[in-house]
Each structure stands twice: as structure tokens, then as C-alpha cells.
């Protein structure tokens, strides 16, 4: 059974930081891309950041300069360092992975709440 397990969410004050982790396990094969998405209440799920097996990264405009994605695609782990968090970053954050055989996997999500 393939699993993507996220951790690291929680409650943080505006201006604070959190680090999310995602690890894949099971018969998932080789991965091409891992990414973080988020979904705020009443909004569509959106791409936050992605990283390829070649190390290329991409970010949503709203998080550029504040969030950093890193990881080891071969080891099937990815992280999201989130700095200078603001209330608009409040959402459930999901890990997503694409395999080289075009399967897509989702984690179950971890809640991030930014509030004073």
C-alpha cells in the first residue's frame, strides 16, 4: 500500500515559522516530482511549491521568498520550510507525488493555522 505521510503542521503566530515533512512509503516506484498543495476553507486546492528529481523548484507567487521546498526525490521525502507566515497561509497542506509511470499520489494533509 502506497502512503504519503505529512507531519509538522500546527498553530503558529503571524510572523512565525513551520517546517512540514512528507515521506512516501510502500510500492510507489521511482518518483519524478514531489509537491506541496494547500486548501483553505471555501477555496480550491492550489499548488504551493514543487521539486523535481533534477532539483528544479517552483513556487506560487504568494509564497516566493518565504517558503522553501527541499527534499530527496530518490529517498521519497520532501520538506516545506515556511517562514514569515501570515493568516492567509492558513490551510490544510497536502503532499503530492508523481511517479515515473504517471501515477499520482496524495497525502492526507496536515493543518496549518496562523493566528494570534
Secondary structure as UniProt FT lines:
FT   STRAND          3..7
FT   STRAND          10..12
FT   TURN            14..15
FT   STRAND          18..25
FT   STRAND          31..39
FT   TURN            41..42
FT   STRAND          46..52
FT   TURN            53..54
FT   STRAND          57..59
FT   TURN            61..66
FT   STRAND          67..72
FT   TURN            73..76
FT   STRAND          77..82
FT   HELIX           87..89
FT   STRAND          91..99
FT   TURN            100..101
FT   STRAND          104..106
FT   STRAND          110..114
//
